[in-house]
Structures are given as structure tokens and as C-alpha cells.
Amino acid sequence: MRGALLLAAALALAGCAPGGAEEAPGRVAVDRAARAVSFPATVHQDAFHRRVLGMPGYHLVVWRDGSAAPAALFRAAVTDIQVLDALESLGAKPGNALGMESWDERENPHSRAPEQVIAGPPVEVLVRVPGRRKPLRLADILEDPGHRGFAMHFGGHRANIPEWHSGCVVCLYSCPGSKVGNAAYTVRDWVEGTTRFRVRRGVLPPDGTAVHIVLRLLER
């Protein structure tokens, strides 16, 4: 998206201007032709890198009023349930492969649950930034010392929402709280420190800047 005026127009289309958590959730835009959904968010690199919640480099996109929002790189102006509903409206069937035990048993070396991988239709995650003609991919934004990359899938996990009320939309591991998660890394990988994601220098605008998140289904 090009320039501040176009970004403002996109935010208006989504039904939400940049602002604090006291505002009502915005609207998720659905592009049926592109099989994609999009919504406004703000950048929070410092929170993503700090040990907020003891989980640096874990939460990519979280609803701004969710319990995990203080640790997220992008705080969304829409709820995780809105995003889940929007993706399902495109005919996507979430994998729903991860139970809470995949997180709850993370410290148990004898449990296989933390080694489970997120399932569901593949999803491309893009970030539209003011002043950039092309949207950013995750590999453009994040350093991945583990070098496995990003295999994002629509996990859904609607049944797990009441457990944490985390507001998680996109996590960078196979997390039972995520609506979209990364099949390249499991919760076991998180515990063992297989990788720790960090934002590449100079790629994202300053904290608080309004951006647009796009989730595009890659399967028809």
C-alpha cells in the first residue's frame, strides 16, 4: 500500500482508525477473489523483543485487548475470533490439531504433545507498511537463527480460546492458542531454544505505526 493516504483509506475500510484498546474492534476485510483477509494493526518491536510474559519472539499478531498483546510484534484492531470467522467464510477448514496439552506439558520430556505440529490449510502472512510498494513477507521481517523458516497454517483452535483469552491471531510456533501458526517449529522447539525470532533492523517503521496484516490462503 502506497503512502499515508492509502493507508488511512484502508483503515477506514476496515472500520477502525489507529488508536488505543478502548476503541471497539474494527472490521476484517475479506477479498474472496484473492482468498485473503486483511485488518489494521500497529507495530511493537520493543515488546516483541523484551521478556514480556517470559516469551520474547513468540507472538506475531495478537488482538490488542488479548492477554498476550503486551508481547506481540503487531497488535491487531480486530479480535482473533473475527479473523477465524473471516478465514472460515472463505471455505477454509482449520486443522484444529493442537490441544492444550501441547503447551501444558512443555516441560515434561516424556510427553510427545509438545512435539505436535500445527495442521490446516497453508497461509501466507504479509504486512503492508506505509511507504513500501510491496508487502513484506515474514522472511523479510524476521531473523530465524534456526533456519527452518516459516510454514504457516490455519490451525483455528476455536475450542482453546476460553483457556487463555490470549487474542492470538498468528504465533511463530505450533501453538494451541494460535489461529495461524508455524509448522516449522513446535512448542518443544520453543522450550529448547531451537530458534529465537528477532526483527531485522531497519525493516519495520517505528513502534506505534499503523500497518495492515494480510492472511492469504494458498490452497483452493
C-alpha positions in Angstrom: 0.0 0.0 0.0 1.5 3.3 -1.1 1.7 6.3 1.3 -0.2 7.5 4.3 -3.4 8.5 2.5 -3.9 5.0 1.1 -3.2 3.5 4.5 -5.8 5.8 6.1 -8.3 4.7 3.4 -7.6 1.1 4.2 -8.1 1.7 7.9 -11.4 3.4 7.2 -12.5 0.5 5.1 -11.7 -1.8 8.0 -13.9 0.3 10.2 -11.2 1.3 12.6 -8.7 4.2 12.9 -5.4 3.8 14.8 -6.0 4.1 18.5 -5.9 2.6 21.9 -7.5 -0.5 23.3 -10.6 1.4 24.5 -11.9 1.5 20.9 -14.3 -1.1 19.6 -12.8 -3.8 17.4 -12.6 -2.9 13.7 -13.7 -5.0 10.7 -11.8 -7.7 8.9 -11.9 -7.0 5.1 -12.4 -10.2 3.1 -11.2 -10.5 -0.5 -12.9 -13.6 -1.9 -11.1 -13.4 -5.3 -7.7 -13.4 -3.6 -8.8 -15.7 -0.9 -7.4 -13.3 1.6 -8.4 -11.4 4.7 -6.8 -8.2 6.0 -7.0 -5.9 9.0 -5.2 -3.0 10.7 -2.6 -3.3 13.4 0.2 -1.4 15.0 3.9 -2.2 15.3 5.5 -3.0 18.7 9.1 -4.2 18.2 10.3 -3.4 21.7 7.5 -5.5 23.3 8.3 -8.4 20.9 12.0 -8.5 21.9 11.5 -7.9 25.6 10.7 -10.8 28.0 7.1 -9.7 28.3 5.2 -12.8 29.6 8.6 -14.6 29.5 8.0 -15.1 25.8 10.2 -12.9 23.5 9.9 -13.6 19.8 6.9 -15.8 20.0 3.7 -13.8 19.3 3.5 -12.2 15.9 -0.1 -10.9 15.7 -2.5 -10.5 18.7 -5.7 -8.7 19.2 -4.8 -5.5 21.1 -7.2 -6.5 24.0 -6.0 -10.1 24.3 -3.9 -11.3 27.3 -0.9 -11.9 25.0 -1.0 -8.4 23.4 1.8 -7.0 25.5 4.3 -9.5 23.9 3.1 -9.2 20.3 5.0 -7.7 17.4 1.7 -6.5 15.9 -1.3 -5.6 17.9 -4.5 -6.0 15.8 -7.5 -3.8 15.9 -9.7 -6.9 15.4 -10.3 -9.9 17.5 -8.8 -13.3 16.9 -12.4 -14.7 16.6 -13.2 -12.2 13.8 -10.1 -13.4 11.9 -11.1 -17.0 12.5 -14.6 -16.4 11.3 -13.3 -14.5 8.2 -11.0 -17.3 7.1 -13.7 -19.8 7.6 -16.0 -17.7 5.5 -13.6 -18.3 2.6 -14.3 -22.0 2.9 -11.1 -22.8 4.8 -11.3 -25.7 7.2 -8.9 -25.2 10.2 -6.7 -28.1 11.3 -7.6 -28.0 15.0 -4.8 -30.4 15.6 -3.4 -29.0 18.9 -4.9 -29.5 22.3 -3.8 -27.5 25.4 -1.5 -30.3 26.4 0.9 -29.4 23.7 1.6 -26.3 25.8 0.7 -27.5 29.3 3.2 -30.5 29.1 6.0 -28.5 27.5 8.3 -29.1 30.5 7.7 -32.8 30.5 10.5 -34.6 28.5 8.4 -37.8 28.3 5.4 -36.2 26.7 5.0 -36.1 22.9 2.3 -33.5 23.0 4.7 -30.5 22.8 6.2 -32.1 19.6 2.9 -31.9 17.7 2.8 -29.8 14.6 0.0 -27.3 13.6 -2.2 -28.5 10.8 -4.6 -26.9 8.4 -4.5 -25.1 5.0 -1.3 -23.2 4.3 -1.4 -19.4 4.8 0.8 -16.6 3.5 1.3 -13.8 6.1 2.1 -10.4 4.6 2.5 -7.0 6.2 1.7 -3.8 4.3 3.8 -0.9 5.5 3.4 2.8 4.7 5.8 4.0 2.0 6.5 0.5 0.7 5.0 -0.6 -2.6 5.2 -4.3 -2.0 4.0 -6.0 1.2 6.6 -7.6 3.5 6.9 -11.4 3.9 7.8 -12.9 7.2 11.3 -13.7 5.9 11.7 -10.0 5.1 10.8 -9.0 8.6 12.3 -11.7 10.9 15.7 -13.3 11.5 15.5 -17.0 12.1 18.7 -18.5 13.7 17.2 -22.0 13.4 17.0 -21.6 9.6 13.8 -23.7 9.3 11.7 -20.7 8.1 8.0 -20.2 8.1 5.4 -22.9 7.2 2.2 -21.1 8.3 -1.0 -23.0 8.6 -4.6 -22.2 9.6 -4.9 -24.1 12.8 -8.1 -22.5 14.1 -8.2 -23.9 17.7 -11.5 -22.2 18.4 -12.2 -24.6 21.3 -9.0 -23.4 23.1 -9.9 -19.7 23.1 -11.6 -19.8 26.6 -8.5 -21.3 28.2 -6.4 -18.1 27.8 -8.4 -15.4 26.1 -5.0 -14.6 24.6 -6.3 -12.9 21.5 -3.6 -14.7 19.4 -4.0 -14.5 15.7 -0.6 -15.6 14.4 2.1 -17.3 16.5 5.6 -18.2 15.3 5.4 -21.7 16.7 2.9 -24.6 16.6 0.8 -23.1 19.4 -2.6 -24.3 20.6 -3.6 -20.7 21.2 -2.9 -19.6 17.6 -5.3 -19.2 14.8 -2.4 -19.3 12.3 0.9 -20.9 13.4 4.2 -22.1 12.2 4.6 -25.9 11.4 8.4 -25.4 11.1 8.7 -25.1 14.9 6.9 -26.8 17.8 6.4 -25.9 21.4 9.2 -28.3 22.2 11.4 -26.2 19.9 10.4 -23.1 21.9 11.3 -24.7 25.2 14.7 -25.9 23.9 15.5 -22.6 22.2 15.9 -24.1 18.8 15.3 -20.6 17.4 14.5 -17.2 18.8 13.0 -14.8 16.2 14.1 -11.2 16.1 13.1 -8.3 13.8 15.6 -7.4 11.2 17.0 -3.9 11.7 15.5 -1.1 9.6 12.7 -3.1 8.0 9.7 -2.1 10.1 8.7 1.5 10.9 8.8 2.8 14.5 6.6 1.4 17.2 3.1 2.6 17.1 3.0 2.9 13.3 -0.2 1.7 11.7 0.2 -1.2 9.2 -2.1 -3.7 7.6 -1.9 -7.5 8.1 -2.9 -9.8 5.2 -3.6 -13.5 5.6 -3.9 -15.3 2.2 -5.0 -18.9 1.8 -2.7 -20.8 -0.5 -5.0 -23.8 -1.1 -8.1 -23.9 -3.3 
